[in-house]
Amino acid sequence: MDDVPTDRDLIAIGLLRDPVRRALYGLVVEAGGEVSRNQAAEAAGVARSLAAFHLDKLVEAGLLEVSFRRLGDRRGPGAGRPAKLYRRAAGEVAATFPPRTYETAAHLLAETVEQAGADLELQAAARRAGAEAGRRIQAEAPAASGHAPAAPGTAPAIERILAARGYEPYRDGDALRLRNCPFANLSAEFPALVCAMNLSLLEGLLEGIGDAPEHAVMDPTPGRCCVAILSKDNQN
């Protein structure tokens, strides 16, 4: 069941109003792993002491987690103190006003679809929804930019589209992988149902954009979305 936002959630969201703090949080998220104070400060263009202050505030709010590890190869006396490293926290922070319980409705719908054996119907609906969204995005892109329509599959970039939908895409060689699953809680309880729906949704999105040079494939890996976007030349 969805819960009313806690004071901790509200405080955490409020902390991100500060532009430096928000930038540091974004840098840690984009790193996809552990980030030191020095790395964060250099990337954000701020002093190490200021970066440390903001990073620790994000830890207190539950947005980041810390670990300690020596970064160099030296061990024993003279090796120095372990570095304090930051990574995104596993938990979620969310708030709606007035309170809404969308996740409860999603859980009930997923349970009903699974019990009714309507997996294929859900996948077909997801593919249609993705295709409609892709066509709409492609049609709106020229109007927003003031330029002539782009060649199919070239604009808007698939990375921007997926980022706007919360997938947090990043390049891994020829593959476009998705660091975040927007349906994580639901997919943890109904993995086969929700991951297949997600794949169909992204297949439809690519189809709607036009002659996209990529295709969506199932690529389940712990800690990231179960779908990856590969070049059509890559059939793995």
C-alpha positions in Angstrom: 0.0 0.0 0.0 1.2 3.6 -0.7 2.0 5.7 2.3 1.5 9.4 3.0 4.8 11.2 2.5 6.9 11.2 5.6 8.7 14.2 7.0 12.0 12.5 6.0 10.8 12.4 2.4 9.8 16.0 2.4 13.1 17.1 3.9 15.0 15.0 1.3 13.2 16.6 -1.6 13.6 20.1 -0.1 17.4 19.6 0.1 17.6 19.3 -3.7 16.4 22.9 -4.1 20.0 23.9 -3.6 21.6 23.9 -7.1 25.1 22.7 -5.9 23.5 19.9 -3.8 21.3 18.9 -6.7 24.3 18.9 -9.1 26.3 16.7 -6.7 23.5 14.2 -6.3 23.1 14.1 -10.1 26.9 13.4 -10.5 26.8 10.5 -8.0 23.7 9.0 -9.8 25.3 9.3 -13.2 28.5 7.7 -12.0 26.5 4.5 -11.4 28.8 3.5 -8.5 31.0 5.0 -5.8 32.3 8.6 -6.0 34.9 10.2 -3.7 34.7 13.7 -2.3 37.6 14.8 -4.6 35.9 13.4 -7.7 32.6 15.0 -6.8 34.2 18.4 -6.1 36.2 18.4 -9.3 33.2 17.4 -11.4 31.0 20.0 -9.9 33.7 22.7 -9.9 33.4 23.4 -6.2 35.8 23.2 -3.2 36.2 19.8 -1.6 35.0 21.1 1.7 31.8 22.4 0.2 31.3 19.2 -1.7 31.8 17.2 1.5 29.2 19.3 3.3 26.5 18.9 0.7 27.3 15.2 0.2 26.9 14.5 3.9 23.6 16.4 4.0 22.4 14.1 1.2 23.5 11.1 3.3 21.6 12.4 6.3 18.5 12.7 4.2 18.7 9.1 2.9 19.4 10.1 -0.7 23.0 8.8 -0.7 24.8 6.0 1.1 28.5 5.8 2.1 31.3 3.3 2.4 34.9 3.6 3.3 37.7 2.2 1.2 41.4 2.9 0.4 41.6 4.0 -3.2 45.4 3.4 -3.8 47.4 0.2 -3.9 49.3 1.0 -0.6 48.3 -0.9 2.5 49.5 -0.9 6.1 51.2 2.0 8.0 51.5 5.1 5.9 48.7 4.1 3.5 46.5 6.9 4.8 42.9 6.9 5.9 40.2 5.1 3.8 38.3 7.5 1.5 34.7 8.2 2.1 32.8 7.1 -0.9 29.2 8.0 -1.9 26.6 6.1 -4.0 22.9 6.5 -4.5 20.8 5.0 -1.8 18.7 2.0 -2.6 15.4 3.4 -1.1 12.9 5.8 -2.8 11.8 9.3 -1.9 8.5 10.5 -3.3 5.7 12.9 -2.4 2.4 14.0 -3.9 0.0 16.6 -2.7 -2.7 15.7 -2.0 -1.6 12.1 -1.3 -2.2 9.7 -4.2 -2.0 5.9 -4.2 -1.1 5.1 -7.8 1.1 2.2 -6.7 -1.7 0.4 -5.0 -3.8 0.7 -8.2 -0.9 -0.6 -10.3 -0.4 -3.6 -7.9 -4.1 -4.5 -8.1 -4.1 -4.2 -11.9 -0.9 -6.3 -12.3 -2.3 -9.0 -10.0 -5.5 -9.1 -12.0 -3.7 -9.3 -15.4 -1.4 -12.1 -14.1 -4.3 -14.1 -12.6 -6.4 -13.7 -15.8 -3.5 -14.8 -18.0 -3.8 -11.6 -20.0 0.0 -11.1 -20.5 -0.2 -10.9 -24.3 -3.0 -8.4 -24.2 -0.9 -6.2 -21.8 2.1 -6.5 -24.1 0.1 -5.5 -27.1 -1.4 -2.5 -25.2 2.1 -1.5 -24.1 3.5 -1.7 -27.6 0.6 0.5 -28.9 1.1 3.0 -26.2 4.8 3.2 -26.9 4.3 3.6 -30.6 1.8 6.4 -30.1 4.2 8.2 -27.8 7.1 7.8 -30.3 5.0 9.2 -33.1 3.9 12.1 -31.0 7.4 12.9 -29.9 8.7 12.7 -33.5 5.9 15.0 -34.7 6.4 17.5 -31.9 10.2 17.7 -32.3 10.3 20.0 -35.4 7.6 22.3 -34.0 9.6 22.7 -30.7 12.9 23.4 -32.5 11.5 25.5 -35.4 13.4 23.3 -37.9 12.2 21.1 -40.7 11.3 17.5 -39.7 14.3 15.4 -38.9 15.1 12.2 -40.8 13.4 9.2 -39.2 15.4 7.8 -36.3 17.8 10.7 -36.0 15.9 13.2 -33.8 15.0 13.5 -31.1 17.9 11.3 -29.7 16.7 8.1 -28.0 18.8 8.9 -25.0 16.9 12.1 -24.4 13.6 10.4 -24.7 14.5 7.6 -22.3 16.1 10.1 -19.8 12.8 12.1 -19.8 11.0 8.9 -18.8 13.3 8.1 -15.9 15.3 5.3 -17.4 18.7 7.0 -16.9 20.3 5.7 -20.1 24.1 5.4 -20.5 26.3 4.1 -23.2 28.1 0.9 -22.7 30.0 0.2 -25.9 27.5 -0.2 -28.7 24.7 -0.8 -26.2 22.4 1.8 -24.5 21.8 0.5 -21.0 19.2 1.8 -18.6 20.4 2.4 -15.0 16.9 2.9 -13.6 13.7 0.9 -13.9 10.7 3.3 -13.6 8.6 0.2 -12.6 11.1 -1.2 -10.0 8.7 -1.9 -7.2 6.1 -3.5 -9.4 8.7 -5.5 -11.4 10.1 -6.9 -8.1 6.7 -8.5 -7.4 5.6 -9.3 -10.9 9.0 -9.7 -12.8 7.8 -11.7 -15.9 4.7 -9.6 -16.4 6.2 -6.1 -15.9 9.5 -6.8 -17.7 7.7 -8.1 -20.7 5.4 -5.0 -20.6 8.4 -2.8 -20.4 10.1 -4.4 -23.3 7.0 -4.1 -25.4 6.6 -0.4 -24.4 10.2 0.4 -25.6 9.8 -1.7 -28.8 6.7 0.4 -29.6 8.5 3.6 -28.7 11.3 2.9 -31.1 8.8 1.8 -33.8 6.9 5.1 -33.3 10.0 7.2 -33.6 10.5 5.8 -37.1 13.4 4.0 -38.7 15.4 3.9 -35.5 18.9 2.3 -35.8 18.3 0.5 -32.5 16.2 -2.3 -31.2 15.1 -3.2 -27.6 16.1 -6.5 -26.1 15.6 -8.3 -22.8 18.9 -8.0 -20.8 18.2 -8.6 -17.1 21.0 -7.6 -14.8 20.8 -6.9 -11.1 20.8 -3.2 -10.3 19.5 -1.8 -13.6 16.5 -2.0 -16.0 15.8 -5.4 -17.6 15.8 -3.9 -21.1 18.7 -2.7 -23.2 18.8 -0.8 -26.5 21.2 -2.3 -29.1 22.2 -1.4 -32.6 20.3 -3.3 -35.2 23.7 -4.5 -36.3 24.2 -6.1 -32.9 21.9 -9.2 -32.8 23.2 -10.5 -29.4 
